[in-house]
């Protein structure tokens, strides 16, 4: 079987790649029956010559490969019929802007495997860029605080070579005595926590966070059992909440009253309570002045996230009274960082980390008869131009009926 590393063609340009030259060489060593080719690219973080030096063919035409491996959506004009594709299609939630893409893959008899649904049997994701989103998002939030309050200056991550340089820049700053609330327990939250811990910010218990004052920066990590509660007052059950969140309401205001900087690193499930609403943000006790919304659900669980921001212009502010965007620094506003493609700012590290996971979980599945069901769970479409049973719920979406 022949695998191809495709050229990323979506705008704005994405410099990430699934396999670095070193990881691709390791993939070949561990899977001698597999063949690999690399599409030439002038934007990829690793230069074409680096792949040639690692012993791979780099060419413009990769149409003879069986499996196409990329990161972001492939423009319809560049989809090659009758191939297997791996990339983030952003279609599993019926995203309207990619309906035509999903339909085109069906029309071209493409077998689509979405990175987002490469999972364990219990649904836990096996690969992704979450850690890097968390790392960059937390850093950007501190950068925003430094600029808004004229405390320190941090360079953009995209101007730094790698994670090591990011952490070196953090070593140069001093964080004021603020309270930081980080939501989530997954890879995104762990990435953000890595930044907080690197800065040697003290982690405290929820109880201490909610009741004590500090003369140093501190943070607490909260999950769904702490920022939600049952409407009937009974004890919170995390697994019951995941199954059906309809009988719950937000209990986040207790944190919002004492938090200065909120890092949203949680996963938000459909039907779950919003963490804080626009009305909550108007409350006189609401204290949050800075939000790094890494999850970036627009006009959703974090009321201040009214639009995504960009790597070029990552910051804006939200006025809770007028419910509108204002200039950063406007009195009474919340400063917001809501970049929705954060890992793009750290393409080298993100690519290297992604490749480790892809090599561990995906490539072997092609040669062990998919014994763990990795490919079966991730396959959205068939070579006959139909949706797989697992994703048949998308049929009406494809046909434009919803």
C-alpha positions as CSV (number, residue, x, y, z in Angstrom):
1,X,0.0,0.0,0.0
2,X,1.2,3.4,-0.9
3,X,0.7,6.4,1.4
4,X,1.0,10.0,0.3
5,X,1.6,13.1,2.3
6,X,-0.5,15.7,0.5
7,X,0.0,19.4,0.0
8,X,-2.2,21.6,2.2
9,X,-4.2,23.9,0.0
10,X,-6.8,25.4,2.3
11,X,-6.6,29.2,2.9
12,X,-5.3,30.7,5.1
13,X,-2.3,28.4,4.6
14,X,-1.6,25.8,7.2
15,X,2.1,24.8,7.6
16,X,1.3,21.6,9.6
17,X,1.8,18.1,8.3
18,X,0.9,14.7,9.7
19,X,4.4,13.3,9.5
20,X,7.7,15.1,10.0
21,X,10.6,13.7,7.9
22,X,11.9,11.9,11.0
23,X,8.5,10.4,11.9
24,X,7.9,9.3,8.3
25,X,11.3,7.6,8.3
26,X,10.3,5.8,11.5
27,X,7.0,4.8,9.9
28,X,8.8,3.2,7.0
29,X,11.2,1.4,9.4
30,X,8.3,0.0,11.5
31,X,6.1,-0.9,8.4
32,X,8.5,-2.1,5.7
33,X,5.6,-3.3,3.6
34,X,4.3,0.3,3.3
35,X,5.5,2.8,0.7
36,X,5.5,6.6,1.2
37,X,5.6,9.5,-1.1
38,X,5.5,13.3,-0.3
39,X,3.7,15.9,-2.4
40,X,5.9,19.0,-3.0
41,X,4.9,22.0,-0.9
42,X,6.2,25.5,-0.5
43,X,4.4,26.2,2.7
44,X,5.0,23.1,4.8
45,X,7.0,23.7,8.0
46,X,9.4,21.0,6.9
47,X,11.1,21.7,3.5
48,X,10.9,19.3,0.6
49,X,14.7,18.7,0.8
50,X,14.3,17.5,4.4
51,X,12.1,14.7,3.1
52,X,14.5,13.9,0.3
53,X,17.3,13.8,2.8
54,X,15.3,11.3,4.8
55,X,15.1,9.1,1.6
56,X,11.6,9.9,0.3
57,X,10.4,10.8,-3.2
58,X,9.0,14.3,-3.4
59,X,6.9,15.0,-6.4
60,X,4.1,17.1,-7.8
61,X,2.0,14.1,-8.9
62,X,1.0,11.7,-6.1
63,X,-2.1,10.3,-7.8
64,X,-0.7,6.8,-7.9
65,X,-0.9,6.5,-4.1
66,X,-3.7,4.6,-2.4
67,X,-4.0,6.6,0.9
68,X,-3.9,10.4,1.0
69,X,-2.9,11.9,4.4
70,X,-3.4,15.6,5.2
71,X,-4.5,17.9,7.9
72,X,-7.2,20.4,6.8
73,X,-10.0,20.1,4.3
74,X,-9.0,19.4,0.8
75,X,-10.5,21.8,-1.8
76,X,-13.0,19.9,-3.9
77,X,-11.1,20.6,-7.1
78,X,-8.1,18.7,-5.7
79,X,-9.9,15.6,-4.5
80,X,-8.7,12.5,-6.4
81,X,-11.5,10.0,-7.0
82,X,-11.4,6.4,-5.6
83,X,-8.8,7.1,-3.0
84,X,-8.7,6.8,0.8
85,X,-8.3,10.2,2.6
86,X,-7.4,11.2,6.1
87,X,-7.9,14.8,7.2
88,X,-10.1,17.0,9.4
89,X,-13.3,17.2,7.3
90,X,-15.3,19.3,9.7
91,X,-18.5,17.5,8.6
92,X,-19.5,15.2,11.5
93,X,-21.5,17.9,13.2
94,X,-23.2,18.9,9.9
95,X,-21.2,22.0,9.5
96,X,-23.0,23.7,6.6
97,X,-19.9,25.3,5.1
98,X,-18.6,21.8,4.3
99,X,-21.7,20.1,3.0
100,X,-20.5,20.4,-0.6
101,X,-17.2,18.8,0.4
102,X,-18.9,15.8,1.9
103,X,-21.2,15.4,-1.1
104,X,-18.2,15.7,-3.4
105,X,-16.4,12.9,-1.6
106,X,-19.4,10.7,-2.0
107,X,-19.7,11.6,-5.7
108,X,-16.0,10.7,-6.2
109,X,-16.2,7.4,-4.4
110,X,-13.7,8.5,-1.8
111,X,-13.3,6.6,1.5
112,X,-13.0,9.4,4.1
113,X,-11.4,8.8,7.4
114,X,-11.7,11.8,9.7
115,X,-8.9,12.5,12.2
116,X,-11.5,13.7,14.7
117,X,-13.1,10.3,15.0
118,X,-10.0,8.2,15.2
119,X,-11.0,6.9,18.6
120,X,-10.9,4.2,21.2
121,X,-13.9,1.9,21.4
122,X,-15.2,4.1,24.3
123,X,-15.1,7.2,22.0
124,X,-12.0,8.8,23.5
125,X,-9.9,10.5,20.8
126,X,-6.6,8.9,20.0
127,X,-5.0,11.7,18.0
128,X,-5.3,15.4,17.6
129,X,-3.6,18.8,18.1
130,X,-5.4,19.6,21.4
131,X,-2.3,19.8,23.5
132,X,-0.8,22.5,21.1
133,X,-4.1,24.4,21.1
134,X,-3.9,24.5,24.8
135,X,-0.3,25.6,24.9
136,X,-0.7,28.4,22.4
137,X,-4.1,29.5,23.8
138,X,-2.9,29.9,27.4
139,X,0.3,31.7,26.1
140,X,-1.8,34.1,24.0
141,X,-4.0,34.9,27.0
142,X,-1.0,36.0,29.0
143,X,0.2,37.9,25.9
144,X,-3.1,39.7,25.9
145,X,-2.9,40.6,29.6
146,X,0.6,41.9,29.2
147,X,-0.4,44.2,26.3
148,X,-3.7,45.4,27.6
149,X,-2.3,46.3,31.1
150,X,1.1,47.4,29.8
151,X,2.9,44.8,32.0
152,X,5.1,43.0,29.6
153,X,5.5,42.1,26.0
154,X,5.4,38.6,24.6
155,X,6.1,37.9,20.9
156,X,3.6,36.1,18.7
157,X,4.1,32.3,18.8
158,X,4.2,32.2,15.0
159,X,7.4,34.2,15.2
160,X,9.1,31.6,17.5
161,X,10.8,28.5,16.3
162,X,9.2,26.0,18.6
163,X,7.8,25.2,22.1
164,X,11.2,25.6,23.7
165,X,11.4,29.2,22.5
166,X,7.8,29.8,23.7
167,X,8.7,28.7,27.2
168,X,11.9,30.8,27.1
169,X,9.8,33.9,26.4
170,X,7.6,33.1,29.4
171,X,10.7,32.9,31.6
172,X,11.2,36.6,31.0
173,X,7.8,37.8,32.4
174,X,6.3,38.2,35.9
175,X,2.6,37.4,36.3
176,X,0.6,39.7,38.7
177,X,-1.4,38.3,41.6
178,X,-4.4,37.2,39.6
179,X,-6.8,34.2,39.9
180,X,-6.9,31.9,36.8
181,X,-9.7,29.4,36.2
182,X,-9.0,26.6,33.6
183,X,-11.9,24.4,32.5
184,X,-11.5,21.0,31.1
185,X,-9.7,17.7,31.7
186,X,-8.6,16.7,28.1
187,X,-5.6,17.3,25.9
188,X,-6.5,21.0,25.5
189,X,-6.7,21.7,29.2
190,X,-3.5,19.7,29.8
191,X,-1.7,21.8,27.3
192,X,-2.9,25.0,29.0
193,X,-1.9,23.6,32.4
194,X,1.6,22.9,31.0
195,X,2.0,26.7,30.5
196,X,0.6,27.5,33.9
197,X,2.9,25.0,35.5
198,X,5.9,26.3,33.5
199,X,5.2,29.7,34.9
200,X,5.3,28.2,38.4
201,X,1.8,29.5,39.1
202,X,0.4,27.7,42.1
203,X,-2.5,25.3,41.7
204,X,-5.0,25.5,44.5
205,X,-8.1,23.5,45.4
206,X,-11.5,24.8,44.4
207,X,-12.5,25.5,47.9
208,X,-9.4,27.7,48.5
209,X,-9.8,29.3,45.1
210,X,-13.3,30.3,45.9
211,X,-12.7,31.5,49.5
212,X,-9.2,32.8,49.9
213,X,-7.2,35.8,48.6
214,X,-3.6,35.5,47.5
215,X,-0.7,37.8,47.0
216,X,0.6,35.6,44.1
217,X,-1.0,34.3,41.0
218,X,-2.9,31.0,41.5
219,X,-5.1,28.7,39.3
220,X,-7.7,26.0,39.8
221,X,-8.7,23.4,37.3
222,X,-12.5,22.7,37.0
223,X,-14.4,20.0,35.2
224,X,-18.1,19.5,34.4
225,X,-18.9,18.3,38.0
226,X,-17.7,21.6,39.4
227,X,-19.2,24.1,37.0
228,X,-22.6,22.4,36.6
229,X,-25.2,21.2,39.1
230,X,-28.4,19.2,38.9
231,X,-31.5,21.4,38.8
232,X,-33.2,19.2,41.4
233,X,-30.3,19.6,43.8
234,X,-29.2,16.0,43.9
235,X,-25.5,15.0,43.7
236,X,-23.8,15.5,40.3
237,X,-23.1,12.3,38.3
238,X,-20.5,13.0,35.5
239,X,-21.5,10.0,33.4
240,X,-25.2,10.7,33.7
241,X,-24.4,14.3,32.7
242,X,-22.6,13.1,29.6
243,X,-25.5,10.9,28.6
244,X,-28.2,13.5,29.2
245,X,-27.3,17.1,30.3
246,X,-30.8,18.3,30.1
247,X,-31.5,18.1,33.9
248,X,-28.5,20.4,34.8
249,X,-27.7,24.1,35.0
250,X,-24.5,26.1,35.2
251,X,-22.8,26.6,38.5
252,X,-20.0,28.6,37.0
253,X,-20.9,31.9,38.5
254,X,-19.2,31.0,41.8
255,X,-15.9,30.9,39.8
256,X,-16.8,33.9,37.7
257,X,-17.1,36.0,40.8
258,X,-13.5,35.5,41.8
259,X,-11.7,34.9,38.5
260,X,-9.6,37.4,36.6
261,X,-8.4,35.2,33.7
262,X,-10.6,32.4,32.4
263,X,-9.1,29.7,30.1
264,X,-11.8,27.7,28.3
265,X,-10.3,24.4,27.6
266,X,-13.3,22.2,28.0
267,X,-15.3,20.2,25.5
268,X,-18.8,21.5,25.2
269,X,-21.5,18.8,24.4
270,X,-24.7,19.7,22.6
271,X,-27.5,20.4,25.0
272,X,-25.2,21.1,28.0
273,X,-25.7,24.3,30.0
274,X,-23.7,27.4,28.9
275,X,-20.9,28.2,31.4
276,X,-21.9,31.8,31.4
277,X,-24.6,33.6,29.4
278,X,-24.8,37.2,28.3
279,X,-27.0,37.9,31.3
280,X,-24.5,36.3,33.6
281,X,-21.8,38.6,32.2
282,X,-23.9,41.6,33.2
283,X,-24.1,40.6,36.8
284,X,-22.3,43.2,39.1
285,X,-20.4,40.3,40.8
286,X,-19.1,39.0,37.5
287,X,-15.3,39.5,37.7
288,X,-13.7,37.9,34.7
289,X,-11.7,40.5,32.6
290,X,-9.7,38.2,30.3
291,X,-10.9,35.1,28.4
292,X,-8.8,32.7,26.4
293,X,-11.5,30.6,24.7
294,X,-9.5,27.8,23.2
295,X,-12.7,25.7,22.7
296,X,-14.0,28.6,20.6
297,X,-17.7,27.8,20.3
298,X,-19.1,30.9,18.7
299,X,-22.1,32.6,20.5
300,X,-22.3,29.6,22.8
301,X,-21.2,28.5,26.3
302,X,-18.8,31.4,26.7
303,X,-20.9,34.5,26.1
304,X,-17.9,36.8,25.3
305,X,-16.9,34.7,22.3
306,X,-19.1,36.4,19.7
307,X,-16.7,35.6,16.8
308,X,-13.5,33.7,16.1
309,X,-10.3,35.8,16.0
310,X,-7.3,35.2,13.8
311,X,-3.6,34.6,14.2
312,X,-3.0,37.9,12.5
313,X,-5.5,39.7,14.9
314,X,-6.0,37.4,17.8
315,X,-7.6,39.9,20.3
316,X,-10.8,41.8,20.7
317,X,-13.0,42.8,23.6
318,X,-16.6,42.2,24.6
319,X,-18.8,44.7,26.3
320,X,-21.3,42.8,28.4
321,X,-23.7,45.7,28.7
322,X,-24.1,46.4,25.0
323,X,-23.4,42.7,24.1
324,X,-21.0,43.9,21.4
325,X,-17.4,44.0,20.3
326,X,-15.3,47.0,21.5
327,X,-11.7,47.9,21.5
328,X,-9.4,46.1,23.9
329,X,-9.0,48.1,27.0
330,X,-12.5,49.7,26.9
331,X,-13.7,50.2,30.5
332,X,-15.9,47.4,31.7
333,X,-15.1,45.1,28.8
334,X,-13.6,41.6,28.8
335,X,-10.6,41.1,26.6
336,X,-11.0,38.0,24.4
337,X,-8.6,35.6,22.6
338,X,-10.7,33.2,20.4
339,X,-8.4,32.0,17.7
340,X,-9.9,28.9,16.2
341,X,-6.7,27.4,14.6
342,X,-4.2,27.8,17.4
343,X,-2.0,24.8,16.6
344,X,-1.1,26.5,13.3
345,X,1.1,28.9,15.3
346,X,3.3,26.0,16.5
347,X,3.5,23.9,13.3
348,X,6.8,22.1,14.0
349,X,5.9,20.8,17.4
350,X,2.3,20.2,16.5
351,X,3.3,18.1,13.5
352,X,5.9,16.1,15.4
353,X,3.4,15.3,18.1
354,X,0.6,14.4,15.7
355,X,2.9,12.1,13.8
356,X,3.8,10.1,16.9
357,X,0.1,9.4,17.6
358,X,-0.8,8.7,13.9
359,X,2.1,6.2,13.6
360,X,1.1,4.4,16.8
361,X,-2.6,4.1,16.2
362,X,-3.4,4.4,12.5
363,X,-0.7,3.0,10.2
364,X,-0.6,-0.4,12.0
365,X,-4.3,-0.8,11.5
366,X,-3.8,-1.2,7.8
367,X,-1.6,-4.3,8.5
368,X,-3.2,-6.0,11.5
369,X,-6.6,-6.4,10.0
370,X,-7.8,-3.3,12.0
371,X,-8.0,-5.5,15.0
372,X,-8.9,-2.6,17.3
373,X,-11.5,-1.1,15.0
374,X,-9.6,2.1,14.5
375,X,-10.3,2.4,10.8
376,X,-13.8,1.1,11.0
377,X,-14.8,3.8,13.5
378,X,-13.2,6.6,11.6
379,X,-14.4,5.6,8.1
380,X,-17.3,8.0,7.1
381,X,-17.8,7.1,3.5
382,X,-17.3,4.1,1.3
383,X,-15.8,3.5,-2.1
384,X,-19.3,2.8,-3.4
385,X,-20.2,6.5,-2.7
386,X,-22.3,5.9,0.4
387,X,-22.1,6.9,4.0
388,X,-21.1,4.1,6.4
389,X,-23.7,3.0,8.9
390,X,-22.0,4.9,11.7
391,X,-22.4,8.2,9.8
392,X,-25.7,7.5,8.1
393,X,-27.2,10.3,10.2
394,X,-25.5,12.7,7.8
395,X,-27.7,11.6,4.8
396,X,-30.3,14.3,5.1
397,X,-27.5,16.8,5.6
398,X,-25.8,15.7,2.4
399,X,-29.1,16.0,0.5
400,X,-29.6,19.5,1.8
401,X,-32.8,18.5,3.7
402,X,-31.5,20.1,7.0
